[in-house]
Amino acid sequence: MTFKDLQKVVQSQSNGQITSIELQTKLQDKPFWIFDKEEHRQENLRTNGQCCFWHIIGCPQKDGKDMPVLPYQKILYEALQNHKHIWILKSRGIGCSEFLLRYIAWCCVSGKIAHSAISRVCFIVGPRIDLAEDLIARFKGLISFNKTDQTSSTVTYLNGVRVEAFPSHHVDTMRGLTDVKFILSDESSYYPPFQQRDIRAVMEGYIGKPNSDPTIILVSTPKAPGDLMQQIDLEEDSLYHKLRFDYHYGLGGPYPIYSEEQIAKARLSPEWPREYELQFAGVVGNVFSLSSIENCQKIDYNPQNIHPSVKKSIGIDPSYGSSNFAIVATQYVEGKIQVIEASEYQRPNFTDMIEKIWQLKQRYGYVSNLYVDAANPEVWQALKREFGENYNDQWVRDQIAECRKYNLHVEDRMFVVPVPFSVEGAKMLQHAKWLLDERDEDDGGGSLIAIHPSFDKLLTALRTAVANEYRLEKTET
């Protein structure tokens, strides 16, 4: 029986399950791929092309050519044989997701995923139902007669194994399942930040669970600093075996995924470092131009070289929940605003941060003002007490209101200035954009702001800033 003959096999539609004795018999002893070239050639001739799972279901196509298992995919295959939990950072379009779908299908039909009543494979995708439907459609399409499956658009069955896709915003429905044998999280960096922790908890909650203990795979092109993939990447004693496949892996072997011409064009994109070089650089936003961000890094200065007598200011954005406590300090030197501090702290001790700001003030010498988010009175009141200022809430409100009414500078009346981001945020963002975009004609058109390349997180935040009518979208930045 050829593979095309299998399409004529009558399938049981009970509960949407697809069962085929012929299919199981044909594939249960077939390898996923034969990695010895001569052995593969001989088996291909002997079986008339029915040598391995990859060839039986049909090779993926690129430019009309059949694609074999690629050299980097051999590395991935071997990792799957030796590790239960795998983290994969990959270049865009390299073919990793296609390989994993094929591998999971082989596990289903070959019996590698052993099952009792119903074993489960769970796919997790981004927060849209159409992404879940698309992934299941791709999975069904791997085996021709599986396309006729009449089950839900997010569910299919293959050889008794239930395969289901879960959008990230519905991942709670994945809790409490039984017989979970395989979990694939696709494009894991691109889930909304508030969902990433829950998704990891749900996946890893099945580790060691009776009748489950699944293979877990997280795969993604990187997105931004601090996303789920980078969090795992930075773990020293990680649960996960880590693999990195940058664009070089797509150029290797006799059947490259990319052409040199494609790579040359891709290099021209501002997204190149993130999409192809595996840098957690963030998606380019819509606020600051890339040219202005590049120009501000061209000014040669040492952020450790503090000028005691020049004017300085410190901006403080206290943390809320999962956000970080951020401090940025600048000094005004020879007509340039130089960034001399740009740091953030995850869930810091409150007292430690007050002490940190005090130390910066002592180190810098002349600091004209501290600017603090007014929405966090615990911080600005503590700082006012620290620096001997009136911290009465009503007095501070009255001073700010009077200055606004008569167009006066509140900085002249207090050292620690509470700034209502909700009111002033749009104006602040506009001003920051003007400072970055404006050119100093006395300096050959150079930038007014100097940011040292070592402040990579600040530069990433600028490059990825997303705003709607100058209202910063923090979850997208």
PyMOL commands that set and color helices and strands:
alter all, ss='L'
color gray80, all
select helices_A, chain A and resi 3-6+14-16+21-27+37-46+53-57+71-82+96-110+129-141+144-148+168-174+188-190+193-204+228-233+247-251+260-266+272-276+290-295+350-364+377-386+393-405+410-412+421-437+441-443+456-463+474-476
alter helices_A, ss='H'
color red, helices_A
select strands_A, chain A and resi 61-62+65-66+85-90+119-125+155-158+161-167+180-186+215-220+241-245+312-317+324-333+336-346+369-373+416-419+439-440+446-447+449-450+467-468+471-472
alter strands_A, ss='S'
color yellow, strands_A
deselect
rebuild
show_as cartoon
